[in-house]
Amino acid sequence: MNRLSLLFVLVGAVAVFGTTLPAEFLEWEGRIVGGQNANPGQFPYQVSLRSSANAHFCGGSIVNTRYVLSAAHCSLNRTSANTRVVVGANLLTSGGITHYSTRFIIHEKFNNKTLDNDIMLVQTASLIAFNKLVQPIALGATYITTGSSALVSGWGRLGANGIYSNNLQWLNTTIITLTDCRKRFKPAEAARVFDNTICTLNPSGQGTCEGDSGGPLTYGRYLQGVVSWGIPCGKEYPDVYARVSFHRKWILENAV
């Protein structure tokens, strides 16, 4: 990443989080570009994590009536006390139901330098009521190696220098093998593609962007990934996610 790009990410981090991210996060902060507007209820499992001032900062997925799955790095410089969980929303500026959060359960092997095991659960203070706009999503149990027409969704920036999307965005993406994924990165980046991650690839101008972190990657109607990191934004590099099938046992044991 050149200095100009690094400066942009740093400024963006200050604007969104109200503080600066540690250096190791600047390049890896999960960053949808080139997508299309979602319709209300199209992704009923999608969650917006917001500050106490109602500012969106990360995505998530509904696991059950009390827990949402997101990325562990979304907890950086945050507490459950100043985090809100908004479900059933399609627009950031209106709609949805807000729940206070009571705690973060961060994977005990999460590494804040490499983003290994980049998953966490957010527990809500009140029960999440299900309806046509709010539904949990089943956790993938099969280790997927490749697959076309996977779906990723989120309210992230519309480009590296773009604004945050008010309307939920979604994108068709292709799951690629980890071997292929690693080959497309420089060695230092490839070393951060672990066996417990899953990668997708899109043409130039499409991909995840800042603000999509923690959001869902689905395939075959199952949640397969949690947006973790990428090189911003839509630059023909793979996007990397925490692999849900690998972490499924941990999720089920803790989301109770």
QUIQUI-V128881 format. One record per residue. N is the residue number from 1. RES is the residue in three letters. OMEGA is omega in radians with two decimals (none if undefined). Layout:
# QUIQUI-V128881
n/res/omega
N/RES/OMEGA
N/RES/OMEGA
This chain:
# QUIQUI-V128881
n/res/omega
1/MET/3.13
2/ASN/-3.03
3/ARG/3.13
4/LEU/3.12
5/SER/-3.14
6/LEU/3.13
7/LEU/3.13
8/PHE/-3.14
9/VAL/-3.14
10/LEU/3.13
11/VAL/3.11
12/GLY/3.13
13/ALA/3.11
14/VAL/-3.08
15/ALA/-3.05
16/VAL/-3.00
17/PHE/-3.13
18/GLY/3.10
19/THR/-3.14
20/THR/3.06
21/LEU/3.02
22/PRO/-3.03
23/ALA/-3.08
24/GLU/3.13
25/PHE/-2.96
26/LEU/-3.11
27/GLU/-2.95
28/TRP/3.13
29/GLU/-3.07
30/GLY/-2.95
31/ARG/none
32/ILE/3.14
33/VAL/3.10
34/GLY/3.14
35/GLY/3.12
36/GLN/-3.09
37/ASN/3.04
38/ALA/3.04
39/ASN/3.09
40/PRO/3.12
41/GLY/-3.13
42/GLN/3.12
43/PHE/-2.99
44/PRO/3.12
45/TYR/-3.06
46/GLN/-3.13
47/VAL/2.96
48/SER/3.01
49/LEU/-3.05
50/ARG/3.07
51/SER/3.10
52/SER/3.07
53/ALA/3.08
54/ASN/3.09
55/ALA/3.11
56/HIS/3.06
57/PHE/3.14
58/CYS/3.04
59/GLY/3.11
60/GLY/-3.13
61/SER/3.13
62/ILE/3.10
63/VAL/3.10
64/ASN/-3.02
65/THR/-3.11
66/ARG/-3.04
67/TYR/3.06
68/VAL/3.11
69/LEU/3.12
70/SER/3.12
71/ALA/-3.13
72/ALA/-3.11
73/HIS/3.07
74/CYS/3.12
75/SER/-3.08
76/LEU/3.13
77/ASN/3.10
78/ARG/3.00
79/THR/3.09
80/SER/-3.11
81/ALA/-3.14
82/ASN/3.12
83/THR/3.09
84/ARG/3.11
85/VAL/-3.12
86/VAL/-3.12
87/VAL/3.06
88/GLY/-3.12
89/ALA/2.98
90/ASN/3.09
91/LEU/3.09
92/LEU/-3.03
93/THR/-3.13
94/SER/3.08
95/GLY/3.14
96/GLY/3.13
97/ILE/-3.09
98/THR/3.03
99/HIS/2.98
100/TYR/3.08
101/SER/-3.12
102/THR/3.11
103/ARG/2.97
104/PHE/2.97
105/ILE/-3.07
106/ILE/-3.13
107/HIS/-3.04
108/GLU/3.11
109/LYS/3.07
110/PHE/3.13
111/ASN/-3.06
112/ASN/3.05
113/LYS/-3.11
114/THR/-3.03
115/LEU/2.98
116/ASP/-3.14
117/ASN/-3.04
118/ASP/3.11
119/ILE/3.02
120/MET/3.02
121/LEU/3.04
122/VAL/3.12
123/GLN/3.13
124/THR/-3.12
125/ALA/3.14
126/SER/-3.12
127/LEU/3.06
128/ILE/3.14
129/ALA/-3.11
130/PHE/3.06
131/ASN/-3.06
132/LYS/3.13
133/LEU/-3.06
134/VAL/-3.11
135/GLN/3.02
136/PRO/3.08
137/ILE/-3.14
138/ALA/-3.12
139/LEU/3.11
140/GLY/3.13
141/ALA/-3.09
142/THR/3.11
143/TYR/-3.09
144/ILE/3.10
145/THR/3.09
146/THR/3.10
147/GLY/3.08
148/SER/3.12
149/SER/2.90
150/ALA/-3.09
151/LEU/3.02
152/VAL/-3.08
153/SER/3.12
154/GLY/3.13
155/TRP/-3.07
156/GLY/-3.12
157/ARG/-3.13
158/LEU/3.10
159/GLY/-3.08
160/ALA/3.09
161/ASN/-3.03
162/GLY/3.10
163/ILE/3.04
164/TYR/3.13
165/SER/3.04
166/ASN/3.12
167/ASN/3.07
168/LEU/3.14
169/GLN/3.03
170/TRP/-3.03
171/LEU/2.94
172/ASN/-3.12
173/THR/-3.08
174/THR/3.07
175/ILE/3.14
176/ILE/3.14
177/THR/3.10
178/LEU/3.09
179/THR/3.11
180/ASP/-3.14
181/CYS/-3.11
182/ARG/-3.12
183/LYS/-3.07
184/ARG/3.12
185/PHE/2.93
186/LYS/-3.06
187/PRO/-3.12
188/ALA/3.12
189/GLU/3.14
190/ALA/3.14
191/ALA/3.13
192/ARG/3.05
193/VAL/-3.05
194/PHE/3.09
195/ASP/3.12
196/ASN/3.03
197/THR/3.09
198/ILE/-3.05
199/CYS/3.01
200/THR/-3.13
201/LEU/3.13
202/ASN/3.03
203/PRO/3.09
204/SER/3.13
205/GLY/3.11
206/GLN/3.10
207/GLY/3.12
208/THR/-3.12
209/CYS/-3.10
210/GLU/-3.09
211/GLY/3.09
212/ASP/-3.12
213/SER/3.11
214/GLY/-3.09
215/GLY/-3.00
216/PRO/2.86
217/LEU/-3.12
218/THR/3.09
219/TYR/-3.11
220/GLY/3.10
221/ARG/3.13
222/TYR/3.04
223/LEU/-3.08
224/GLN/-3.09
225/GLY/3.06
226/VAL/-3.08
227/VAL/-3.10
228/SER/-3.12
229/TRP/3.10
230/GLY/3.07
231/ILE/-2.97
232/PRO/-0.44
233/CYS/-3.10
234/GLY/-3.06
235/LYS/3.14
236/GLU/2.96
237/TYR/3.09
238/PRO/2.91
239/ASP/-3.02
240/VAL/-3.07
241/TYR/2.90
242/ALA/-3.05
243/ARG/-3.05
244/VAL/-3.12
245/SER/3.12
246/PHE/-3.05
247/HIS/-3.01
248/ARG/-3.13
249/LYS/3.11
250/TRP/-3.13
251/ILE/-3.09
252/LEU/3.14
253/GLU/-3.07
254/ASN/-3.11
255/ALA/-3.11
256/VAL/none
